[in-house]
């Protein structure tokens, strides 16, 4: 055993293997059972575990994955518990290779035999699952860490809350259920006496904002302030986004003023949020005033700010003002993109009466400048001049192949996936309870639909 440890520390995996084999029978059918002399010498004693720990670690360091796994299986077959660092070394190796399925299997093995993985192993698995969008698996391992008495930290919980906040990784969760599950993680932290910080609250408020839940976003910002945690610019902008997306520009402006009171800089993103909020509500006077305020502060409104302003005038069918902002954008040296062009064409279609000639003139200028039309261009053009004239203009006059356009303007976006096949039963039950709480379908029905 000492020779195994000696050669393992020297990094010589082959010599360590040779000495390790001397502890075993020559018959491979014995499944790695210890020779009778060794077992009789140390019956039921885990003191021999250091041999396996040493040889597993040397094979992991040498990237001999199969041998490391074989020795770990032999160790478990001998009813010996590996040290926390031994199992963790294999877990980290397979996480690096992206084999998350194997990692979960071994995490379960270690938990069943009473050799609970280390805090670092739990943290890595939770973060890896969350990063890959496997939020149910991440939540399962967070619960396992708490149940095993392993301490949890802010980084572990923040990864899971960020995953709930990400629409791409949680498309199968309804908005309210997603926020509620993220809130449960914060409650788990408090029960484990882990104090949430500004980043945890920021992630939770971002989840509320992306789910267009302004009330919960404001609630958590107030809760955060009551605990003596000062909000930063990102947190305040998230609340502003939630209020703006909820169609409440006045409440968004309230938090905009609060940022100024707290000596926080709203920045370009804060002003863009307010321009979009007022434009979508149809209050173009205040939207324009926000643009003027940006100029007063020596800030340069970016494409998104002008795009929001053009979009607001387009919804009102105010072609002249939409074109005026479009031309102002060009005069500032900013090259308009196809989105701006589509917005002005949309304004031509919404005007009463429609203005097809101005739409055609603008489209010709855009194509001459090198912009590529999209399916939205075709749809907006059809509103301005009719379906057949729009097709003839694009295909016959301008030589654009409209048949290559997708039939749906949302085509090309990632489709809604099915629920993950490996979702833990406890996590599925938890999701079902959340959905029933909000009067919606349980997970199985959601998957079938």
N, C-alpha and C positions, 0 to 999 in steps of 0.2 A: 504493500500500500504506500509506503514511503517513497518507493521508486516511481510509482505512478505519479505521485505529487511532484517529485523532483523533476521528472522529464516534462510534466505538464507546465511547470513554472518556467522551464527552459524553452518552451514552445515547440518541443519535438513530439508531435502527435503520434508518430509511428512507434517510437520507443515506449511512450506511455501506453499505447495499445498493447504492445508485447507484454508488459508487466501486468496490465490489467487482465489479460487473458489467463494469467497464472492463478488468478483468484477463482476461475471458473472451471467447470468440467470441459472436457474436449468434445463432449456430445452436444451439438447445437440444439438437439430436441429438448434439452432441459430448460429451454426458455430463459437462459441466463441465470439459473439458480446457482447460489454459492456452493462451493465444494463443501462436503460434509465437515471437514476439519475446521474450516473457517467458521461455518455456522455454529459448530459445537463450541468453538472457542469464544464466540461472542453471540450467544443466543438472544435474538430479539433486540440487539443493541444497534443503535443508529450510528455508532462511531465509525462504521465503514463508509458512511455516506460521503465523507470528504474525498474518497477516491473517485466516486462518480462526479462530484462537483468539479474536481480538478480536470478530469478527462473530458467532460462535456464542454467546459469553458475553453479548453485548448482547441477542440474541434470547431467550436463556434468562431473562435478567433481566426482559425485557418480556413474558414468558409467551407468546412466539410460537413454540410448540413445533414446528410443522410446518416453519417456515423454519430453525430451528436444526438440525433433523434433516436437512433438505435440504443445508445447508452442510456438515454433518459427512460426509454421503455423498459430496459433491463432494471433500472433502478426502481421504477414503480412496480415491476413484477416481483422484486425482492421485498416489497412492502416497506421500502425506505422512503423517507420524505426528503426531497431535495431542498437545499437552502433557497431562500427567496431569490437570491441573486442568480442562481443556476437556471431556474425556470425563466427568469426575466431575460437572461442573455439570449436564450432561444427565441423568446417572444419578440424581442427587439430585432433580432436578425430577420425573422419572417415578416415583421412589419416593414422593414427596409425593402424587402423584395416584393411587398404588396400582397402577400398571401394571408389575407385577413381571416379566411375560413379556417386555415390551419391554426392560426393563433387562438381563435375562439375555442377550438376543440381542446387545445392544450390548457387553456385557462380553465375550462370546465374540469379537465382531468386533475389539475392541481387543486382546485377547490374541493373536488370530491374526496381526494386522499388527505385532506386537511392541511396540505402545504400551500397556504394562501399566497398568491403572487405578491410581489412587493408593491409598495405605493407607486413606484415609478412605472411598473408594468401596467397597473390599473390606469394610471394617467395616460400612458402612451396609447393603450387600446381605446380608451374613451375619446381621446383626441383624434385618433386615426379613423374610428367609426364616424365621428362627427364630421370630419373633413370629407369623407366619402359620401356623406349624405345619409348614412345608416343611423338615423336618429334613434330608432327604437333599440337597436343594439347598443348604442352609446349610453342610453338611459338605463338599459339593463345592467351594464357593467358598472355604472355609477352606483346603482342600488346594491350590487354585489360588494363593491368596495365599502359602502357604509355598513352593510350587514356583517362583513368580516372584521369590522373594527378598524379598517384602514382609514387613515385621515384623508380627507378630500381637501382640495385647495381651490383657489380662485381660478387658476388657469384651466383646471379640469371642468369646472362648471361653466366657465365662460365659453369654452369650445362647444358645449352642448346647447347653451342658449343661443349662440351665434348660428348653430345649425337650424334651430327652430325659427330663427329670424330670416333664414335664407329660403326664399320661395322656390328656388330651383331644387333644393334638396328635400323640401317638405310639401310637394305639390299634392300629395294624397291627404294632407291634413287640412281641414277647414280652417279659415282664418282665426275664428274665436278659439277653436280647440288648440291651435298652434300657440297662441298667446297664453292660454291657460296652462299648457304643459310647460312652457318656459317659466311661468310664474311658480309652478310647483318646484322647479329646480332651485329657485331662490329660497323658497320655504325650507327645502331640504338643507340648504346651506345654513340657514339660521338655526335649525334644529341641531346641526352638527357643530354649532358655535363657530362657524366660519363667517366672518362679517363681510357682506357684499361691499365692493368698492365702486368707484365711479365707472369703471369699465363694465362691471356686471350690470349695473343699472342702465348704463348706456346701451348694452346689447339688448336688454329687456325692452327698453323704450323703442329701440330700432325695430324689434319684433312687432310692437304695437303699431308703429308707424307704417310698416310694410303691410300690416293687416288692416290698415285704415281704421284704427281704433283710437280716436283722439282722447276719449275719456280715460282709458286705461293709461295712455301715455302721460297725460297730465297728472293722473293719480300717482304714478311711480316717480315722476319728477318731484312732486310735493313730498312723497314719502322719503325720497332721497335727501331733500333739503331739511326735513324734520330730524334726520339722523346726523345732521351736521356735515354732510358731504356736499361740497360746492359743485354745481354742474359746470361742465365745460362747453365749448362752442358746439361740439358734435352732438351732445345730448340736447341742447336747446334747439338746434336745427332739426333734430329728429322729431321733437314735439311740434315744431312749426310745420314740418312735412305732413305729420298726421292730421293736423288741423286743416291744412290746405287741401289735402286729398279728401277730407270729409266735407269739403264745400263750406268751410267756416273761415273765410279770410280774416274776419275781425279778430277771432281768437288767435289766429296765426300772427297777426300784427301785434297782439298783446305780448306774445313771447318774443317777438322781434324787439319790442321796446324794453322788455325785461333783460334781454341780452345787453342792450346799451346801458341799462341801469347798473348791471353787474360788471361793467367795463370789459365785456366780451365783444369781440369783433365779429359782426354777422358775416362779413366777407362776401365774395361774389355769389356763393351758393345761397346765402341767406336772402340776398336781394332777388336772385332768380326765383327762389321759392315764393316770395311775395308777388313778383310780377306774374308768375303762373297762377297763383291763387286768385288774384284780382281779375286776371284775364279770363279764367275759366268761369268765374262768377258773373262776367259781363260788365264789371266795373272798370272800364278802360281808362277813365280819368285818373283813378288812383294807380292803375298799373303804369300809365305813362309818367305819373309823378314819381314812382319808384325809380324809373329809368333816369329821370332828371336828377334825382337825388344821388344816383351813382355818379353822374357827371360832376355834380357839385363836390363830391368827395374825391375827385380826381381818379375815379375808378372807371375802367373801360368795360362796358357791358359786353358780354360774350355772345356767341351765336345763340345759345339757349335762351338768353333774356330777350333778344330780338325775336327769336322764333316763337316764344310764348306770346309776345305782343302781337305778332302777325296772326297767330292762331286765334287770339281773342277777337281781333277785327274780322277774321274770316268767319267765325261763328255768327257774327252779327250781320254778315253780308256787306260790310263796309269796304268796298273794293278800293276806293280812292285812298283811304288811310292805310290799308294793308300794303298797297303799292308804294305809298310814301315811305313807310318804315322799311320796305324792301330796298328802295333806292337809297335810303339813308345808310343802310347796312353796306351797300356797295361803295358809297362815298367815304366810309370810314376805312376802306381798304380791306374789308372782310369779304371773302368770296362766298356768296350764298351757296348753299347746298340744295340737293333735290327736295329735301323736306320743306325748305322755305318756298321753293317754287310750287310744290304741291299745295301748300297752304294758301298762296295767293290764287291759284287756280280754283281751289275750293271756295274762296271768297267770291270769285266770278260766278260760280254755280249757285251760290246761296243768295246772290243779289236779286232784287226784284225790280225790273226784269233781269234775267241772266245776261252776262256780257261775254258771249263766246269769242268775239273778235279780240278782246283784250287777253283772254285766256290763250288763244292761239298765238298771239304776238309774243306773250311771255314765254310760252313753250318753245317757240322757234329760237328765241334768244338764249334760253337755257341749253338747248341742244348744240347751238353754235359755240357756246363756251365750254363744251366738253362734258356736260352733265349727262348721266344715263337715266332715262325714264324708268319708272317702276310701275307695278300694278296699281299702286295708289294714284299715280299720275293718270292712268287710264280711267280709273273710277271717277276721279274728280273732274276729268275732262268730259266724261259722259254726262255728268250733272250740268255742266255748262252749255253743252251743245247737242246733247243727244247721243245715243249709243252708236248708231251707224256713222254719223258724221265724225265722231271721235275716232272710230276705227279707221276710217278712210284717211283722216288727217295723219295719223301715226304711221299706217302701213303704206299708203299710196304716195303721200306727199313727202313724208319724212323718212321713209324706209325703215321703220322700226318693226321688228317681228313681235307682234303682240301675242302670237301663239306660244311663245316661249315663257310668257308670264304665267305664274301659278293662278289657278282659278279662285283662290282665296287670298285676300290681302294678308292673312296671318300665316300663310303657308311658309314653311322654312323654319318656323319656331319649333322648339322641342315639344313633342307631344307628351301628354300626361301619362306617366308610367303606371304600371300596376303596383300594388303594395309589395314591398320586398318579401320574397319567398321565405327568407330566413328570419322573419320578424318573431321575436320571442312572444310566447303565449301571454305572459304577464303584461308585456307592453301592448299587445293587441287588445287585451281586456281593458287596460287603462285607457287606450284610445277609444274603444267602444263606449266606455262609461262617459268619456268627455263628449262624444258625439251625441249620445242619448240626452246628456244634460242640456245640450243646446237644441234638442228636438230634431236631430238629423239622423241619417242612416248610420248603422254600425259599419265596421271596417269591411266585413265580408260582403254586405250588400253594396257598399261603395265600390269594392273591387269588381263585382259582377257588372255593375252599371257602367 
